[in-house]
């Protein structure tokens, strides 16, 4: 009996002496690689997270026990084929390279439904949808007249007329409109029996009362802008002169500044002006000069001097964009010139400091979170990473799901592009699974997207009804 006890004691001691280092090595991220050298190597892991969650995970074709969200651990360095499947959604498949001691986070995987069923929000046949960016509101029109226009509130999911049935403005024809991101104030130029008129509406009022601003518009402006926080102050640029309109006082303050080629509003009460000489002035709404940039600078004269008007867009306190009439896009940070020509629009993600920019055929991104060195030379289109080049006429684009995807409208089609490459630059629009066709809109209609809701509103092609589709699916419980 004593010999048997001694035998088991030495057996357990030997097992412990061998297994304990193995356990420690595995815990530290090492794995045994059965090569001729019989070596221990450091491992990596892949973290997977999907919307919706609960997707089955396949690693190199083999089903894993875990479902998303999950982590695939103790992976030897190398390339792995990962496939995710969830009933009712298109499979997601990519090749991911794993490096030793690295955790690869794939936590922005958006699964696209097999079939998108639009939800009808209005059974009427509409002719046009006019988005009011970064607000809950949009305008719908059945024809050119004001009495044929309604306001849709996507938070309340309700419609109300832009003007009342007995309003004297009902038969006015809409000629042009102006909106500012994050502002519920809309400015319209209309034609009446008395001639051209300028009227404004506060869409966040249940019964918006038209405000006739015509007496303040002495001359037709070339550019109009205002602050979302102060819609009662409009700034008009005409023939190099900047005027301020005070809507509460119904007063005109002419020639606030002169020899100006562009104007942008900085909250709470400041303006950014581009002069004919390529200088940039920061002034108060009263006209008081606060600061001058690019003064006597050859760079300012080279980039911003000369002829032509620019729209000025302060994105943050120290980041500004300048968009020329021919689509030239400049910034006040190196490399200064982002795109030489052809830019049709852009959208800025303030939280991630990333700019989405588009031309007729291309979609690109600029990452401002990594500030360039001041001495970096001027290069054509430097800083723009083009992620899509197959467009015909891209009309609008939106960041989707934490900036991992781009929703864009190319002619009448709404498409969803996955732009997160997970460290592999080859994973872009050329990968078939990265581009999804979502919907087709009525001819002249744009769409309205809210990333908070994850839904796209548009007019369906067949009947012109207002419908919505979920671009970011709501979360579902795993089976």
C-alpha positions in Angstrom: 0.0 0.0 0.0 2.9 2.4 0.8 4.5 1.7 -2.6 1.1 2.4 -4.3 0.8 5.7 -2.4 4.4 6.6 -3.3 3.6 5.8 -7.0 0.6 8.1 -7.2 2.5 10.8 -5.3 5.3 10.9 -7.9 2.7 10.6 -10.7 0.8 13.6 -9.5 4.1 15.5 -8.9 5.3 14.8 -12.4 1.9 15.7 -13.9 1.9 19.0 -12.0 5.5 19.7 -13.0 4.6 19.3 -16.7 1.1 20.8 -16.8 1.7 23.9 -14.7 4.1 25.5 -17.1 1.8 24.6 -20.0 -1.1 26.3 -18.2 1.0 29.4 -17.5 2.1 29.5 -21.1 -1.4 29.3 -22.4 -2.5 31.9 -20.0 0.2 34.2 -21.2 -0.9 33.8 -24.8 1.5 31.1 -26.0 0.5 28.0 -28.0 2.5 24.9 -29.0 3.2 24.8 -32.8 3.7 21.3 -34.1 6.5 22.1 -36.5 9.8 20.2 -36.9 11.3 22.6 -34.4 8.5 21.9 -31.9 8.4 25.5 -30.7 6.2 27.6 -28.5 4.8 30.7 -30.2 2.8 33.7 -29.0 -0.8 33.9 -30.1 -3.4 36.5 -30.9 -7.2 36.8 -30.7 -10.1 38.2 -32.7 -13.0 39.9 -31.0 -16.3 39.8 -33.0 -19.3 41.9 -32.4 -22.3 42.3 -34.7 -25.5 44.2 -35.1 -27.7 42.3 -34.6 -25.9 40.0 -32.2 -26.3 36.3 -32.0 -24.6 35.4 -35.3 -23.0 31.9 -35.7 -19.2 32.0 -36.1 -17.3 29.9 -38.6 -13.5 29.8 -38.4 -11.8 28.3 -41.4 -15.1 26.6 -42.3 -15.6 25.1 -38.9 -18.5 26.1 -36.7 -17.5 27.6 -33.3 -19.5 27.1 -30.2 -19.7 30.8 -29.4 -22.0 33.3 -31.0 -21.4 37.0 -31.4 -20.3 38.9 -29.4 -17.4 36.6 -28.7 -13.6 36.3 -28.8 -11.6 33.7 -30.7 -8.5 33.1 -28.6 -5.2 31.3 -28.8 -4.9 31.8 -32.6 -1.5 31.2 -34.1 -0.2 34.1 -36.3 -1.5 33.9 -39.8 -4.5 34.5 -42.0 -8.0 33.2 -41.0 -11.2 33.0 -42.9 -14.1 34.1 -40.8 -17.8 33.7 -41.7 -20.8 35.0 -39.7 -24.3 33.8 -40.3 -27.6 34.9 -38.8 -31.0 33.8 -40.1 -32.7 36.5 -42.1 -29.4 38.3 -42.8 -26.8 38.1 -45.5 -23.6 36.2 -44.5 -20.5 38.2 -43.7 -17.2 36.8 -44.7 -13.6 38.2 -44.5 -10.0 37.0 -44.3 -8.3 38.5 -41.2 -4.6 38.4 -40.5 -3.7 37.6 -36.9 -0.5 38.8 -35.3 1.2 37.6 -32.1 0.2 39.4 -28.9 -2.4 41.4 -30.8 -6.2 41.6 -30.2 -8.0 42.4 -33.4 -11.3 44.0 -32.7 -14.1 43.5 -35.3 -16.8 45.2 -33.3 -18.5 47.3 -35.9 -19.8 44.5 -38.1 -23.2 45.5 -39.6 -25.3 42.6 -40.9 -27.6 43.5 -43.8 -31.0 41.8 -44.0 -31.7 39.4 -46.8 -34.8 41.4 -47.7 -35.6 45.0 -46.7 -39.3 45.7 -46.3 -40.0 49.4 -46.5 -42.5 50.7 -43.9 -45.1 53.1 -45.3 -45.2 56.4 -43.4 -47.6 58.2 -45.7 -49.8 56.8 -48.4 -49.9 60.1 -50.4 -48.0 60.4 -53.6 -45.2 63.0 -53.2 -43.2 64.7 -55.8 -40.1 65.7 -53.8 -38.4 65.2 -50.4 -36.3 68.1 -49.1 -34.0 67.1 -46.2 -33.3 69.4 -43.4 -29.9 68.0 -42.3 -29.3 66.9 -38.7 -32.8 67.7 -37.6 -35.9 65.5 -37.2 -37.7 67.4 -40.0 -38.1 67.2 -43.7 -40.3 68.8 -46.3 -42.6 66.9 -48.7 -44.1 68.5 -51.7 -46.9 67.4 -54.1 -46.3 70.3 -56.5 -44.6 73.7 -56.7 -47.2 75.6 -54.4 -46.8 76.2 -50.7 -50.2 74.7 -50.0 -48.9 71.5 -51.5 -46.0 71.2 -49.0 -46.0 69.5 -45.6 -43.6 69.1 -42.7 -42.8 65.6 -41.6 -41.5 65.1 -38.0 -39.6 61.8 -37.8 -39.6 61.7 -34.0 -43.4 62.1 -33.7 -43.9 60.3 -37.0 -46.5 63.0 -37.9 -47.3 65.3 -40.9 -48.6 68.9 -40.7 -49.1 71.5 -43.5 -46.5 74.1 -44.0 -49.2 76.7 -44.4 -52.9 76.7 -43.4 -55.7 76.1 -45.9 -56.7 79.8 -45.8 -53.2 81.2 -45.8 -52.6 84.0 -48.3 -49.3 82.2 -49.1 -51.0 79.0 -50.3 -50.7 79.8 -54.0 -47.1 81.0 -53.8 -44.8 78.9 -56.0 -41.5 77.6 -54.3 -38.5 78.7 -56.4 -35.5 78.0 -54.0 -34.8 76.9 -50.4 -32.0 77.3 -47.9 -31.3 75.1 -44.9 -28.4 75.0 -42.4 -27.4 71.7 -40.7 -28.8 71.4 -37.1 -31.3 74.3 -37.7 -35.1 73.9 -37.9 -35.3 77.2 -39.6 -36.0 77.1 -43.4 -35.8 80.1 -45.8 -37.8 80.0 -49.1 -37.9 82.2 -52.1 -41.3 82.1 -53.7 -43.2 83.7 -56.5 -46.6 85.4 -55.9 -48.9 87.6 -57.9 -47.0 90.5 -56.4 -43.6 89.2 -57.5 -40.7 87.5 -55.7 -40.9 87.1 -51.9 -38.7 85.8 -49.2 -40.3 83.9 -46.3 -39.0 81.9 -43.4 -40.5 79.1 -41.3 -39.6 77.5 -37.9 -40.3 73.9 -38.6 -40.2 73.0 -34.9 -43.4 74.8 -34.4 -46.6 72.7 -34.8 -48.2 75.4 -36.9 -45.3 77.3 -38.4 -46.2 80.9 -39.1 -44.7 82.3 -42.3 -42.4 85.3 -41.7 -42.2 87.7 -44.6 -38.6 88.9 -44.9 -38.9 90.5 -48.3 -38.4 94.1 -47.0 -34.9 93.1 -45.7 -33.8 91.6 -49.1 -32.9 94.8 -50.9 -30.8 92.9 -53.4 -30.7 89.2 -54.4 -28.0 87.5 -52.3 -25.3 85.2 -53.7 -25.0 83.3 -50.4 -27.2 83.0 -47.2 -26.2 81.5 -43.9 -27.0 81.6 -40.2 -26.2 79.9 -36.9 -28.5 77.1 -35.7 -28.5 78.7 -32.3 -29.3 82.2 -33.7 -31.7 81.7 -36.6 -32.9 85.2 -36.0 -29.7 86.6 -37.6 -29.2 86.0 -41.3 -25.9 86.9 -43.1 -26.1 87.7 -46.8 -23.2 87.9 -49.2 -23.6 89.9 -52.4 -20.9 91.3 -54.7 -18.3 91.1 -52.0 -20.4 92.9 -49.3 -21.7 91.2 -46.2 -25.1 92.3 -44.7 -26.7 91.2 -41.5 -30.5 90.8 -41.1 -32.0 90.9 -37.6 -35.3 89.1 -37.8 -36.5 90.2 -34.4 -36.0 93.8 -35.1 -36.7 93.4 -38.8 -33.6 95.5 -39.4 -31.0 95.5 -42.1 -27.3 96.2 -41.2 -25.6 96.6 -44.5 -21.9 96.3 -45.3 -20.9 94.6 -42.1 -17.7 93.7 -44.1 -16.5 94.4 -47.6 -14.3 92.8 -50.2 -15.4 89.4 -49.0 -15.4 86.1 -51.0 -16.9 83.8 -48.3 -18.6 83.7 -44.9 -19.1 81.1 -42.3 -20.8 81.3 -38.9 -19.0 80.3 -35.7 -21.1 79.9 -32.6 -22.0 81.7 -30.4 -21.6 85.1 -32.0 -18.7 85.1 -34.4 -18.1 84.9 -38.2 -15.2 83.6 -40.3 -14.6 85.7 -43.4 -12.5 85.0 -46.5 -11.2 88.2 -48.1 -10.2 88.9 -51.7 -6.6 88.8 -50.7 -6.8 85.3 -49.3 -6.8 86.4 -45.6 -9.2 85.0 -43.1 -10.8 87.3 -40.6 -12.6 86.2 -37.4 -15.1 88.9 -36.4 -18.1 89.4 -34.1 -21.6 89.6 -35.5 -21.3 93.4 -34.9 -18.3 93.6 -37.4 -15.6 93.9 -34.7 -12.3 92.3 -35.9 -11.0 89.7 -33.5 -8.2 87.9 -35.4 -6.6 87.6 -38.8 -5.1 84.5 -40.3 -2.8 84.1 -43.4 -1.9 87.8 -43.2 0.8 88.6 -45.8 1.1 84.9 -46.4 2.1 83.6 -49.8 0.3 80.3 -49.0 -3.0 82.2 -48.3 -2.7 84.1 -51.6 -1.8 81.0 -53.5 -4.7 78.9 -52.2 -7.4 81.4 -51.4 -6.5 84.5 -53.4 -7.7 85.4 -56.9 -11.2 85.3 -58.3 -14.1 83.1 -57.4 -16.3 82.7 -54.3 -15.9 80.1 -51.6 -18.4 78.8 -49.1 -16.8 78.8 -45.6 -17.5 76.0 -43.2 -16.1 76.1 -39.6 -16.2 72.4 -38.6 -14.7 73.1 -35.1 -12.8 75.8 -33.3 -9.6 75.3 -35.2 -10.7 73.3 -38.3 -12.3 75.1 -41.3 -13.2 74.0 -44.9 -13.4 76.2 -48.0 -15.4 74.9 -50.9 -15.1 76.7 -54.3 -17.7 77.0 -57.0 -15.9 74.4 -59.1 -15.7 71.9 -56.2 -12.2 72.8 -55.0 -11.9 71.7 -51.4 -9.4 73.4 -49.1 -8.7 73.4 -45.3 -6.7 75.5 -42.9 -4.5 72.5 -41.9 -1.7 70.9 -43.9 -1.8 69.7 -46.6 -4.4 72.5 -47.2 -5.7 71.4 -50.6 -7.8 68.2 -50.2 -9.4 68.0 -53.7 -8.6 70.1 -56.7 -12.1 70.1 -58.2 -15.4 68.3 -58.5 -16.5 68.1 -54.8 -20.3 67.9 -54.6 -20.7 67.7 -50.8 -19.3 66.6 -47.5 -20.3 65.5 -44.0 -18.1 65.8 -40.9 -18.1 63.4 -38.0 -17.3 65.7 -35.0 -16.7 62.9 -32.5 -14.3 61.0 -34.6 -12.9 64.0 -36.5 -13.4 62.4 -39.9 -14.6 64.0 -43.1 -16.7 62.2 -45.7 -16.4 63.9 -49.1 -17.9 63.0 -52.5 -17.7 63.9 -56.1 -19.9 62.5 -58.9 -18.0 59.3 -59.1 -16.0 58.9 -55.9 -16.3 58.7 -52.1 -13.4 59.6 -49.9 -12.5 60.1 -46.2 -10.1 62.4 -44.5 -8.9 61.7 -40.9 -8.3 64.9 -39.0 -7.6 63.2 -35.7 -4.0 62.7 -36.8 -2.8 66.3 -37.3 -0.3 66.8 -40.1 3.1 68.4 -39.5 3.1 72.1 -40.3 6.0 71.7 -42.7 4.3 69.1 -44.8 4.4 70.2 -48.5 1.3 71.0 -50.5 0.2 67.9 -52.5 -2.8 67.5 -54.8 -5.6 65.6 -53.0 -3.2 64.6 -50.2 -5.0 63.4 -47.1 -8.0 61.9 -48.9 -8.4 58.2 -48.9 -10.8 57.3 -51.8 -12.9 54.2 -50.8 -15.3 54.1 -53.8 -14.8 55.1 -57.4 -17.7 53.4 -59.2 -20.3 56.1 -59.0 -22.4 57.6 -61.8 -23.8 60.7 -60.1 -23.4 60.6 -56.3 -25.9 63.0 -54.8 -25.6 62.6 -51.1 -23.8 60.5 -48.5 -24.0 59.8 -44.7 -21.8 58.2 -42.1 -23.5 55.1 -40.7 -22.9 53.0 -37.5 -19.9 54.7 -35.8 -18.4 55.6 -39.2 -17.8 52.0 -40.2 -20.1 52.3 -43.2 -21.2 54.9 -45.7 -24.8 55.2 -47.0 -24.9 57.1 -50.3 -27.3 57.9 -53.1 -26.0 57.3 -56.6 -28.6 58.7 -59.0 -31.7 57.0 -57.8 -30.1 54.1 -55.9 -29.3 54.0 -52.2 -26.2 51.9 -51.5 -24.4 50.9 -48.3 -20.6 50.6 -48.3 -18.5 49.0 -45.6 -15.4 51.0 -45.3 -13.8 49.5 -42.2 -10.9 47.4 -43.5 -9.8 45.8 -40.2 -6.2 46.5 -41.0 -6.4 45.1 -44.5 -6.4 47.9 -47.2 -7.7 45.5 -49.8 -11.0 45.2 -48.0 -12.9 48.1 -49.7 -15.5 48.5 -52.3 -13.8 46.0 -54.6 -14.9 43.2 -52.2 -18.4 42.1 -53.4 -19.7 41.7 -49.9 -18.8 45.3 -49.0 -21.3 47.0 -51.2 -25.1 46.5 -50.7 -28.0 47.8 -52.7 -30.7 49.0 -50.3 -33.5 50.8 -52.2 -34.5 52.9 -55.2 -36.0 56.3 -54.9 -38.3 58.4 -57.0 -36.5 60.4 -59.7 -35.8 63.8 -58.2 -36.1 62.8 -54.5 -33.3 62.8 -52.0 -33.3 60.8 -48.8 -33.1 61.7 -45.1 -31.0 59.5 -42.8 -30.7 59.5 -39.0 -27.8 57.6 -37.5 -29.4 57.8 -34.1 -32.5 55.9 -35.4 -30.6 53.9 -38.0 -33.3 54.5 -40.6 -33.5 56.0 -44.1 -36.6 57.9 -45.3 -37.2 58.3 -49.0 -39.9 58.4 -51.6 -40.4 54.9 -53.2 -39.9 54.8 -56.9 -43.2 53.1 -57.8 -45.7 55.3 -56.1 -43.9 58.2 -54.5 -44.9 57.3 -51.0 -42.9 58.3 -48.0 -41.3 55.1 -46.7 -38.5 54.1 -44.3 -36.1 51.2 -44.1 -33.8 50.1 -41.2 -30.2 50.6 -42.3 -28.9 49.6 -38.8 -31.1 46.7 -37.7 -32.5 46.8 -34.2 -30.8 44.3 -31.8 -32.3 40.9 -31.5 -31.8 38.3 -28.7 -29.6 35.3 -29.7 -31.5 32.1 -30.4 
